[in-house]
């Protein structure tokens, strides 16, 4: 299983706007590539990618149409008050996160 682990709404630790731009470009290119992603897991500020106002929702929807399951951390959604604003995928649990991280063949973290 190949997992795309998105624990932030940006790529890298530098300038925030640049990081958001880089992640958007990465997700667009990944969605249009032949790389097979089985699961997209979104935690912490990564939940901003699957909720209302996300600039990358179309790339994530394309990954979903290609067969990827998209799971967004329920604890994170609740903490940020975003559970009712989820646009795609399912609400995940920490038990699922532990299982996936422990059994994945490959974890991609941009």
Buried (B, 14 or more C-beta within 10 A) or exposed (E): EBBBBBBBBBBEEEEEEEBBBBBBBBBBEBBEEEEEBBBBBBBBBBBBBBBEEBBBBEBBBBBBEBEBBBBBBBBBBEEBEBBEBBBBBEBBEEEBBEEBEEEBEEBBEB
